[in-house]
């Protein structure tokens, strides 16, 4: 209802036609002369209704602010409704698209976001184990609201499936400030390991989960996947670890860059990012700048980005999602100050919420991530049968480690660039990696595909597609794809039977070198 008027919305008027004046009379008796925004008035035992009670919720009209007063009142009201139902021992509640009518004017997509977030919070916090059903009731002619809610709910997982925590992967070059950013988001100074040396940095994936501003957030800090200084073989175990940590897929990628003069080095990082990411993956990406003290006074990060075409193009590909932090000088600034980490954390999390909503409430996934999740599930079942009283979270961690190690051995002969491409959804590279994991038949097909290739392409297999030189595998040209596949096939066959990733890598590298030598002798 709008304010204290029980007949101010279409739903209430429909109920009035069914019940008559007893609806308003019992409301007045229960509510008195006044209710406050967010109050829920419970009216029970109304004749002629197939329900135990009706709740009247006092809301204020939409104020064009997705985190403004109107939304906060809606959140409080939803929580009051659910708590009232719980206290009364009801088994279910039916919620309309609260506030979306002509009186309150909330956009359907905002109602969906807020309503489902509050229902999930209530589910996670309630002590009772008694089943409680929440229905969303939508008028049959309201096709727009119906589509919004269907899209938003289709990827919501229950706690016994994948954790409801939002999985966020931090990506960037060593020294960009990924680990410090993770600490800033969680508000814990030393949770993620940080290093002062430009030659150091995160050398393995670190995953932590915390509650931030009412949201469960899982941050996955990664090594410098886009560093040209590191051997691609060195980072392959960490790519596989990252894939298993965020399976069945991340809700967001945070691509971390420094506010700095945009040189050839920075452009090289952008080039690599665009090389590995698919357009679909960029729909789930946010550009986050660190070292905000370098931003000229009086300027926003959007204004800074607009001065460089390449940077501007990247941000546009990411839906114009762009934020800025300073992990050194902005720590203790006021909440309402743009140059404040408190302000930016809230703003960033709102952006992630909105992005998830725009992506139908789901996470980014592809064939590689789905395959990994399937294997994790199988591994979990095996561990459960022999683990005794091990907790679910511990079971999942064991399963992820086992699957990561197993895949790493299987993929030891696959080019690192192909593995990265598969993670971020470059389809040609995805096929290359998936075939190593799942497809003996596909292996035969790819071998057949390469029979009769030109001698130059065959020579390139030895020279460019080896485990230790992966440039060919990250190109999307037909010839380079063929050589990358051949390198993967040679390495895959050689690695079969290896007991560790290191042994598999050595076997694969030796096999490709031998292949190269035999091709050169034939020439």
LUMBALO-716502 format. One record per residue (C-alpha): residue in three letters; x, y, z. Coordinates in pm, whole numbers, padded with zeros to 5 digits, always signed. Example, Ala and Ser with C-alpha at 12.3 -4.5 7.8 and 13.67 -1.06 7.14 Angstrom:
BEGIN
ALA+01230-00450+00780
SER+01367-00106+00714
//
This chain:
BEGIN
UNK+00000+00000+00000
UNK+00097+00366-00040
UNK+00142+00507+00307
UNK-00145+00405+00537
UNK-00411+00352+00268
UNK-00507-00021+00245
UNK-00691+00025-00088
UNK-00422+00221-00273
UNK-00307-00065-00499
UNK-00463-00304-00752
UNK-00398-00612-00539
UNK-00577-00459-00240
UNK-00877-00362-00451
UNK-00898-00716-00588
UNK-00902-00849-00231
UNK-01166-00591-00135
UNK-01396-00723-00409
UNK-01361-01072-00260
UNK-01398-00981+00108
UNK-01587-00651+00120
UNK-01574-00389+00392
UNK-01443-00634+00652
UNK-01104-00599+00482
UNK-01069-00230+00568
UNK-01248-00259+00902
UNK-01012-00528+01032
UNK-00714-00341+00891
UNK-00811-00023+01082
UNK-00865-00221+01400
UNK-00523-00386+01377
UNK-00320-00093+01241
UNK-00474+00200+01425
UNK-00444+00549+01284
UNK-00088+00532+01154
UNK+00181+00301+01020
UNK+00539+00389+00935
UNK+00720+00314+00606
UNK+00832-00049+00616
UNK+00563-00159+00864
UNK+00371-00477+00778
UNK+00018-00511+00918
UNK-00105-00871+00954
UNK-00483-00920+00920
UNK-00598-01277+00988
UNK-00906-01493+00930
UNK-01074-01289+00658
UNK-01384-01469+00523
UNK-01390-01572+00159
UNK-01012-01602+00113
UNK-00817-01927+00059
UNK-00537-01800+00288
UNK-00486-01759+00662
UNK-00397-01391+00648
UNK-00322-01080+00443
UNK-00022-00854+00509
UNK-00044-00484+00423
UNK+00300-00328+00363
UNK+00353+00049+00393
UNK+00584+00161+00108
UNK+00694+00494-00037
UNK+00709+00567-00414
UNK+01016+00488-00624
UNK+01272+00772-00607
UNK+01492+00675-00906
UNK+01768+00556-00674
UNK+01848+00184-00675
UNK+01986+00208-00322
UNK+01780+00504-00201
UNK+01520+00544+00071
UNK+01239+00376-00125
UNK+01450+00062-00176
UNK+01561+00057+00189
UNK+01197+00078+00301
UNK+01110-00207+00063
UNK+01391-00420+00209
UNK+01276-00357+00567
UNK+00917-00433+00468
UNK+00999-00765+00299
UNK+01196-00872+00604
UNK+00902-00776+00830
UNK+00665-00984+00616
UNK+00886-01291+00623
UNK+00954-01259+00996
UNK+00580-01221+01071
UNK+00502-01535+00872
UNK+00780-01725+01050
UNK+00657-01612+01394
UNK+00300-01715+01311
UNK+00412-02059+01198
UNK+00279-02018+00843
UNK+00405-02268+00586
UNK+00412-02028+00291
UNK+00365-01672+00171
UNK+00268-01532-00170
UNK+00437-01201-00257
UNK+00316-00985-00547
UNK+00554-00766-00747
UNK+00572-00525-00454
UNK+00565-00159-00553
UNK+00560-00212-00930
UNK+00213-00066-00994
UNK+00114+00283-01108
UNK+00094+00410-00750
UNK+00449+00328-00637
UNK+00620+00303-00982
UNK+00907+00066-00892
UNK+01073-00088-01203
UNK+01011-00462-01224
UNK+01381-00532-01242
UNK+01446-00342-00915
UNK+01165-00527-00737
UNK+01305-00860-00859
UNK+01654-00775-00740
UNK+01551-00652-00395
UNK+01284-00911-00331
UNK+01499-01209-00421
UNK+01802-01074-00233
UNK+01594-01031+00083
UNK+01439-01376+00049
UNK+01787-01528+00017
UNK+01914-01337+00322
UNK+01611-01456+00520
UNK+01673-01816+00409
UNK+02035-01803+00521
UNK+01962-01644+00859
UNK+01648-01830+00978
UNK+01706-02074+01262
UNK+01405-02299+01196
UNK+01453-02605+00975
UNK+01080-02628+00900
UNK+01021-02587+00524
UNK+00884-02245+00429
UNK+00765-02174+00074
UNK+00789-01829-00083
UNK+00581-01776-00397
UNK+00602-01479-00634
UNK+00252-01395-00760
UNK+00234-01214-01095
UNK-00078-01114-01285
UNK-00115-01330-01600
UNK-00124-01022-01827
UNK+00196-00877-01678
UNK+00432-01048-01922
UNK+00718-00806-01858
UNK+00733-00879-01484
UNK+00692-01249-01554
UNK+00993-01255-01787
UNK+01208-01051-01545
UNK+01139-01285-01253
UNK+01178-01602-01458
UNK+01514-01487-01591
UNK+01631-01374-01250
UNK+01536-01692-01063
UNK+01645-01957-01310
UNK+02006-01961-01188
UNK+01944-01925-00815
UNK+02091-02230-00643
UNK+01987-02376-00311
UNK+02250-02421-00035
UNK+02283-02795-00103
UNK+02395-02716-00459
UNK+02641-02433-00517
UNK+02696-02171-00247
UNK+02477-01861-00281
UNK+02785-01647-00226
UNK+02876-01428-00522
UNK+03203-01558-00670
UNK+03428-01272-00787
UNK+03762-01332-00962
UNK+04030-01059-00947
UNK+04250-01041-01256
UNK+04541-00816-01342
UNK+04912-00779-01387
UNK+05150-00821-01093
UNK+05169-00490-00907
UNK+04825-00371-01015
UNK+04698-00398-00655
UNK+04467-00702-00676
UNK+04545-00836-00328
UNK+04522-00493-00166
UNK+04191-00439-00342
UNK+04061-00769-00203
UNK+04163-00661+00147
UNK+03990-00326+00096
UNK+03666-00490-00017
UNK+03665-00718+00288
UNK+03790-00448+00524
UNK+04073-00667+00653
UNK+04423-00532+00609
UNK+04621-00858+00588
UNK+04375-01126+00479
UNK+04519-01154+00128
UNK+04899-01163+00108
UNK+05051-00846-00039
UNK+05405-00767-00154
UNK+05599-00445-00197
UNK+05845-00574-00457
UNK+05737-00530-00821
UNK+05892-00870-00893
UNK+05682-01047-00633
UNK+05307-01070-00597
UNK+05046-01341-00576
UNK+05197-01667-00697
UNK+04900-01890-00625
UNK+04522-01853-00608
UNK+04379-01747-00274
UNK+04007-01776-00201
UNK+03825-01619+00093
UNK+03456-01569+00177
UNK+03315-01291+00393
UNK+02988-01104+00443
UNK+03014-00747+00314
UNK+02726-00504+00361
UNK+02474-00787+00391
UNK+02611-00986+00096
UNK+02805-01310+00100
UNK+03110-01249-00120
UNK+03379-01498-00228
UNK+03692-01330-00367
UNK+03939-01533-00574
UNK+04275-01356-00600
UNK+04488-01478-00892
UNK+04851-01465-00999
UNK+04938-01233-01287
UNK+04771-01425-01569
UNK+04854-01136-01803
UNK+05221-01096-01702
UNK+05465-01133-01989
UNK+05751-01186-01741
UNK+05621-01516-01604
UNK+05660-01849-01778
UNK+05323-01966-01905
UNK+05399-02312-01771
UNK+05441-02161-01423
UNK+05090-02023-01417
UNK+04909-02325-01563
UNK+04852-02490-01220
UNK+04709-02162-01093
UNK+04475-02125-01391
UNK+04342-02473-01320
UNK+04312-02390-00950
UNK+04120-02072-01033
UNK+03884-02263-01263
UNK+03801-02518-00993
UNK+03769-02250-00722
UNK+03508-02053-00915
UNK+03326-02348-01081
UNK+03056-02364-01207
UNK+03145-02005-01290
UNK+03216-01658-01148
UNK+02946-01397-01103
UNK+03200-01127-01187
UNK+03553-01070-01315
UNK+03727-00763-01171
UNK+03996-00655-01420
UNK+04238-00450-01210
UNK+04450-00173-01367
UNK+04652+00113-01222
UNK+04568+00478-01274
UNK+04880+00574-01463
UNK+05015+00703-01788
UNK+04893+00460-02053
UNK+05212+00322-02210
UNK+05289+00030-02441
UNK+05317-00195-02133
UNK+04961-00113-02024
UNK+04836-00157-02379
UNK+05001-00500-02392
UNK+04796-00603-02088
UNK+04476-00479-02255
UNK+04565-00667-02573
UNK+04611-00989-02375
UNK+04284-00940-02190
UNK+04092-00897-02514
UNK+04279-01190-02667
UNK+04170-01429-02394
UNK+03820-01300-02312
UNK+03513-01377-02517
UNK+03242-01116-02563
UNK+03021-01322-02329
UNK+03283-01315-02053
UNK+03314-00936-02079
UNK+02942-00910-01997
UNK+03046-01023-01650
UNK+03352-00798-01619
UNK+03411-00474-01428
UNK+03719-00256-01477
UNK+03863-00147-01141
UNK+04146+00106-01115
UNK+04379+00128-00816
UNK+04624+00404-00707
UNK+04340+00654-00707
UNK+04566+00924-00564
UNK+04705+00954-00919
UNK+04363+01063-01049
UNK+04370+01440-01115
UNK+04174+01636-00856
UNK+03817+01708-00952
UNK+03808+01433-01215
UNK+03612+01108-01210
UNK+03757+00781-01333
UNK+03515+00792-01627
UNK+03670+01121-01739
UNK+04019+00970-01708
UNK+03917+00668-01918
UNK+03762+00884-02191
UNK+04103+01037-02271
UNK+04242+00708-02408
UNK+04065+00529-02694
UNK+04197+00178-02618
UNK+04108+00208-02252
UNK+03770+00357-02336
UNK+03699+00072-02580
UNK+03775-00188-02312
UNK+03545-00020-02060
UNK+03266+00000-02319
UNK+03304-00373-02391
UNK+03251-00425-02017
UNK+02920-00238-02020
UNK+03084+00093-01914
UNK+03133-00054-01565
UNK+03428+00126-01408
UNK+03540+00200-01049
UNK+03843+00339-00868
UNK+04014+00272-00532
UNK+04320+00387-00349
UNK+04450+00129-00105
UNK+04683+00375+00068
UNK+04534+00725+00090
UNK+04157+00671+00072
UNK+04118+00434+00366
UNK+03969+00670+00624
UNK+03777+00915+00407
UNK+03410+00986+00472
UNK+03150+00744+00334
UNK+02989+01005+00106
UNK+03320+01119-00047
UNK+03393+00998-00404
UNK+03760+00961-00304
UNK+03668+00716-00029
UNK+03715+00341-00031
UNK+03396+00303+00177
UNK+03200+00482-00093
UNK+03368+00286-00372
UNK+03315-00056-00208
UNK+02943+00013-00176
UNK+02932+00144-00533
UNK+03126-00155-00670
UNK+02905-00411-00494
UNK+02595-00233-00625
UNK+02744-00253-00976
UNK+02806-00627-00933
UNK+02448-00676-00804
UNK+02307-00486-01100
UNK+02529-00673-01347
UNK+02419-01010-01205
UNK+02059-00897-01235
UNK+02112-00788-01598
UNK+02268-01128-01664
UNK+01944-01299-01557
UNK+02064-01349-01202
UNK+02326-01601-01307
UNK+02700-01642-01333
UNK+02936-01672-01628
UNK+02990-02029-01740
UNK+03104-02226-02045
UNK+03186-02583-02142
UNK+03513-02590-01951
UNK+03362-02462-01626
UNK+03060-02691-01657
UNK+03283-02995-01712
UNK+03489-02907-01405
UNK+03174-02864-01194
UNK+03042-03201-01309
UNK+03368-03366-01204
UNK+03364-03187-00868
UNK+03012-03317-00803
UNK+03119-03672-00885
UNK+03421-03636-00658
UNK+03203-03500-00377
UNK+02979-03807-00393
UNK+03279-04039-00371
UNK+03421-03848-00074
UNK+03084-03849+00106
UNK+03069-04228+00087
UNK+03402-04265+00266
UNK+03438-03945+00470
UNK+03227-04021+00776
UNK+03116-03694+00935
UNK+03309-03449+00717
UNK+03131-03114+00668
UNK+02998-03024+00322
UNK+03235-02729+00278
UNK+03535-02948+00366
UNK+03412-03217+00124
UNK+03388-02960-00155
UNK+03738-02827-00087
UNK+03883-03180-00104
UNK+03688-03247-00424
UNK+03813-02927-00588
UNK+04175-03008-00505
UNK+04145-03361-00640
UNK+03976-03247-00961
UNK+04228-02966-01012
UNK+04522-03205-00980
UNK+04361-03463-01207
UNK+04278-03210-01479
UNK+04624-03059-01454
UNK+04781-03394-01531
UNK+04540-03449-01820
UNK+04607-03101-01958
UNK+04984-03098-01912
UNK+05037-03117-02287
UNK+04790-02841-02367
UNK+04921-02492-02437
UNK+04874-02251-02148
UNK+04720-01997-02381
UNK+04459-02253-02482
UNK+04374-02319-02117
UNK+04333-01947-02049
UNK+04123-01907-02361
UNK+03900-02193-02249
UNK+03854-02036-01906
UNK+03746-01704-02053
UNK+03534-01858-02327
UNK+03723-01823-02656
UNK+03532-02099-02834
UNK+03808-02238-03056
UNK+04038-02271-02756
UNK+03756-02410-02546
UNK+03714-02697-02791
UNK+04087-02761-02778
UNK+04094-02800-02401
UNK+03762-02980-02357
UNK+03871-03249-02600
UNK+04172-03324-02380
UNK+03945-03384-02084
UNK+03637-03547-02232
UNK+03681-03678-02577
UNK+03881-03975-02701
UNK+03654-03974-03006
UNK+03718-03604-03058
UNK+04089-03673-03023
UNK+04064-03918-03313
UNK+03866-03664-03513
UNK+04124-03387-03456
UNK+04408-03621-03551
UNK+04224-03702-03870
UNK+04169-03333-03932
UNK+04542-03271-03929
UNK+04637-03553-04171
UNK+04754-03406-04496
UNK+04823-03054-04363
UNK+05090-02861-04548
UNK+05454-02928-04451
UNK+05486-02567-04334
UNK+05203-02619-04087
UNK+05357-02948-03974
UNK+05688-02774-03912
UNK+05507-02507-03714
UNK+05378-02777-03483
UNK+05726-02849-03363
UNK+05845-02492-03358
UNK+05547-02307-03215
UNK+05294-02538-03049
UNK+05520-02699-02791
UNK+05436-02674-02425
UNK+05725-02433-02381
UNK+05624-02205-02672
UNK+05249-02154-02684
UNK+05208-01861-02919
UNK+05041-02062-03193
UNK+04775-02197-02961
UNK+04639-01854-02870
UNK+04588-01743-03227
UNK+04248-01795-03385
UNK+04366-01841-03742
UNK+04299-02182-03896
UNK+04663-02273-03935
UNK+04756-02171-03584
UNK+04456-02352-03441
UNK+04563-02665-03623
UNK+04917-02642-03488
UNK+04789-02574-03139
UNK+04565-02879-03160
UNK+04853-03092-03281
UNK+05068-02968-02993
UNK+04788-03054-02755
UNK+04743-03401-02906
UNK+05113-03481-02889
UNK+05132-03360-02530
UNK+04809-03535-02432
UNK+04928-03871-02565
UNK+05269-03835-02405
UNK+05126-03736-02067
UNK+04896-04038-02045
UNK+04981-04246-01741
UNK+05176-03972-01564
UNK+05121-03960-01189
UNK+05198-03591-01134
UNK+05159-03270-01331
UNK+05535-03222-01336
UNK+05590-03568-01482
UNK+05315-03508-01739
UNK+05465-03172-01839
UNK+05812-03323-01881
UNK+05678-03609-02093
UNK+05478-03366-02307
UNK+05768-03125-02356
UNK+06004-03409-02455
UNK+05748-03553-02697
UNK+05692-03222-02873
UNK+06068-03158-02898
UNK+06115-03507-03045
UNK+05835-03439-03292
UNK+05996-03113-03392
UNK+06332-03283-03454
UNK+06176-03556-03668
UNK+05992-03296-03880
UNK+06311-03097-03930
UNK+06497-03413-04038
UNK+06224-03486-04294
UNK+06265-03136-04436
//
